[in-house]
Amino acid sequence: MRLLSPGQTVTIHCKHEPAINCVKKDTSKYCMSWYHQIPGEVPKLLIYYTDQRASGIPSKFSGSESGNKIDFTLTISGVEAEDSGDYYCQSQHFIGEDCKRAVPSLTVLPPSSAELQQGKATLVCLANKGFPSDWKLSWKVDSIGWSEGVSVSPAVLQTDGLYSWSSTLTLPESKWRWTAAVTCEVTRDSQTPVTKSINTQACTEE
């Protein structure tokens, strides 16, 4: 972005050839996303489906398309110092009648026997190939939501344009021993959650 004074309006252009489009809820929408990245931080999704603001993004950000399915723009009205950084456009390609978001796949890794001998059990949940970046990982112990001993990594943008996440859950060995199942769950808005469980008694993924 060029140097600007606070309060100015800036428009960033992105050209994509060949033309791109998809269908969302029976309405033709041109699938382009915009991201803002502050150096050293994870890129933040601003706009998706060309003109839809992501959750929590202020109205000063807006996206549009010129009508030829090739030229796309991101407009920032009233820029502030916090808007400095790099901006990226990314085309979205989907198959089918709906412009569906990419649902992450889950893998849950059990604790090692060596760690159990030390009195604790650390499980790792890996979520891969999801879009956009605001999917949330959480844990359940015997079907009850669990937040103690949980650590969640920020979303990491992969070279294929999709995101990955990871989370760890550390339990006392005694809790692990008397628990029937531990479940990792990934959720986003009203979409159906994706879950992956480990049967602690057999220590195998269900």
Secondary structure, DSSP 4 states (H G I P E B T S, - for coil): -----TT--EEEEEE-SS---EEETTEEE--EEEEEE-TTS--EEEEETTTEEPTT--TTEEEEE-SSSSEEEEEESS--GGG-SEEEEEE----SSS-PPPPPEEEEEPPPHHHHTTTEEEEEEEEEEESSTT-EEEEEETTEEE-TTEEEPPPEE-TTS-EEEEEEEEEEHHHHHT-SEEEEEEE-TTSPPEEEEEETTTTEE-
